[in-house]
Amino acid sequence: MTNRMIFFPLMYLQSRRSKFFITASCCLFMILTGSCVKNNSGTNQAEQKINSYFNKQTNADSVFIIPATGCSGCINKAVLFAQKHQAGRNRFYFVTNIDDLKLLKNQLGVEPNNEGNFYFDNNNVLSGLGYKDIYPYLYIRRDRILLSVRIITPDFYL
């Protein structure tokens, strides 16, 4: 056997191995990329369950879920909005993941005549319905029908 005869089969095997490696790497990249993307186009089952729970609580078209703990910049933005607009007739604020209710009420500065726009979830009902997040959410509804759900991040415009 000559070196040439040995070299060609090795080259063939090496090219197949690199093709397999490239294909496997691309597949892994697509799987990881797809699993990290959150679908914001529709609403999932947990969001529908939460909305049906809200239907029992309020008729408001804008429902804010504000967790007491989590992303501090995001929560501060939602809290500031709630403080400024707590008298809004078509807004409802649902505060969850509460550690200290008295301290939280003081921090929010809820005026007694606006307490009807707030619900303090002491029993973490939303966690049982599928809400397990550190970010505030805005549920946009029309006539109790859920239109969209937005995550309130520090760069979200309220």
ROKOLNU-154690 format. One record per residue (C-alpha): residue in one letter; z, x, y; residue number from 0. Coordinates in steps of 0.1 Angstrom, whole numbers, plus 5000, padded with zeros to 4 digits. Each point is the difference from the previous one (the first is absolute). Layout:
PT  rest     w     u     v   nr
PT     A     Z     X     Y  NUM
...
//
This chain:
PT  rest     w     u     v   nr
PT     M  5000  5000  5000    0
PT     T  4993  5012  5034    1
PT     N  5021  4996  5031    2
PT     R  4975  4976  5014    3
PT     M  5005  4975  4971    4
PT     I  5038  5001  5004    5
PT     F  4999  4997  5038    6
PT     F  4980  4968  5002    7
PT     P  5023  4978  4978    8
PT     L  5030  5013  5020    9
PT     M  4983  4992  5032   10
PT     Y  4992  4965  4987   11
PT     L  5037  4995  4990   12
PT     Q  5012  5013  5033   13
PT     S  4978  4976  5020   14
PT     R  5011  4970  4979   15
PT     R  5036  5010  5006   16
PT     S  4995  5002  5037   17
PT     K  4981  4967  5001   18
PT     F  5029  4984  4981   19
PT     F  5025  5015  5024   20
PT     I  4981  4988  5030   21
PT     T  4996  4965  4986   22
PT     A  5037  4998  4990   23
PT     S  5011  5012  5035   24
PT     C  4978  4974  5017   25
PT     C  5014  4972  4978   26
PT     L  5035  5011  5007   27
PT     F  4994  5002  5037   28
PT     M  4985  4965  5001   29
PT     I  5029  4986  4980   30
PT     L  5026  5016  5023   31
PT     T  4982  4990  5031   32
PT     G  4996  4964  4989   33
PT     S  5036  4996  4990   34
PT     C  5012  5011  5034   35
PT     V  4980  4974  5020   36
PT     K  5018  4968  5008   37
PT     N  4979  4969  5001   38
PT     N  5004  4984  5034   39
PT     S  4971  4976  4997   40
PT     G  5018  4972  4982   41
PT     T  5035  4990  4991   42
PT     N  5016  5008  4967   43
PT     Q  5024  4978  4979   44
PT     A  5032  5014  5015   45
PT     E  4987  4993  5035   46
PT     Q  4991  4964  4990   47
PT     K  5035  4995  4985   48
PT     I  5015  5013  5032   49
PT     N  4979  4978  5021   50
PT     S  5009  4969  4979   51
PT     Y  5037  5010  5006   52
PT     F  4993  5002  5037   53
PT     N  4985  4965  4999   54
PT     K  5034  4987  4991   55
PT     Q  5016  5020  5030   56
PT     T  4976  4996  5029   57
PT     N  4967  4986  5013   58
PT     A  4994  5031  5022   59
PT     D  4966  5016  4999   60
PT     S  5014  5035  5004   61
PT     V  5027  5011  4975   62
PT     F  5014  5035  5003   63
PT     I  5019  5016  4971   64
PT     I  5023  5026  5014   65
PT     P  5019  5022  4975   66
PT     A  5033  5013  5013   67
PT     T  4993  5033  4984   68
PT     G  4968  5020  4995   69
PT     C  4975  5016  5023   70
PT     S  5020  5003  5032   71
PT     G  4971  5002  5024   72
PT     C  4983  4970  4985   73
PT     I  5032  4980  4999   74
PT     N  5009  5009  5036   75
PT     K  4966  4988  5012   76
PT     A  5005  4966  4982   77
PT     V  5036  4997  5013   78
PT     L  4989  5007  5036   79
PT     F  4973  4973  4997   80
PT     A  5026  4976  4985   81
PT     Q  5024  5007  5029   82
PT     K  4973  4994  5026   83
PT     H  4984  4969  4984   84
PT     Q  5030  4984  4982   85
PT     A  4995  4967  5019   86
PT     G  4964  4997  4988   87
PT     R  4994  4965  4985   88
PT     N  4974  5011  4975   89
PT     R  5018  5031  4987   90
PT     F  5025  5004  4972   91
PT     Y  5019  5032  4992   92
PT     F  5012  5005  4964   93
PT     V  5025  5029  4998   94
PT     T  5006  5014  4965   95
PT     N  5017  5029  4982   96
PT     I  5031  4995  5021   97
PT     D  5030  5024  4997   98
PT     D  5022  4988  5028   99
PT     L  4991  4966  5015  100
PT     K  5023  5001  5030  101
PT     L  4987  5035  5011  102
PT     L  4964  4988  4994  103
PT     K  5004  4969  5021  104
PT     N  5015  5021  5028  105
PT     Q  4972  5025  4998  106
PT     L  4974  4972  5002  107
PT     G  5017  4983  5028  108
PT     V  4992  4965  4988  109
PT     E  5009  4974  5026  110
PT     P  5018  4969  4986  111
PT     N  4973  4976  5012  112
PT     N  4973  5020  4981  113
PT     E  5018  5004  4967  114
PT     G  4977  4973  4985  115
PT     N  4971  5025  5002  116
PT     F  5019  5025  4978  117
PT     Y  5010  4999  4963  118
PT     F  5024  5027  4987  119
PT     D  4993  5006  4963  120
PT     N  5035  5010  4988  121
PT     N  4991  4994  4963  122
PT     N  4967  5019  5001  123
PT     V  4980  4970  4989  124
PT     L  4968  5017  5009  125
PT     S  5006  5029  4976  126
PT     G  5000  4974  4972  127
PT     L  4967  4987  5012  128
PT     G  4983  5034  5000  129
PT     Y  5007  5015  5034  130
PT     K  5012  5035  4994  131
PT     D  4989  5019  5030  132
PT     I  5014  5022  5028  133
PT     Y  4975  4988  5026  134
PT     P  5001  4968  5021  135
PT     Y  4973  4975  4993  136
PT     L  4983  4974  5020  137
PT     Y  4988  4968  4982  138
PT     I  4973  4983  5020  139
PT     R  4997  4963  4990  140
PT     R  4983  4969  5013  141
PT     D  5014  4966  4990  142
PT     R  5022  5017  4973  143
PT     I  4970  5016  4984  144
PT     L  5002  5038  4997  145
PT     L  4970  5016  5018  146
PT     S  5010  5037  4999  147
PT     V  5029  5024  4996  148
PT     R  5003  5031  5022  149
PT     I  5023  5030  4996  150
PT     I  5017  5010  5032  151
PT     T  4998  5038  5004  152
PT     P  5008  5020  5031  153
PT     D  4964  4999  5012  154
PT     F  4996  4962  4993  155
PT     Y  4994  4982  5033  156
PT     L  5023  4970  5004  157
//
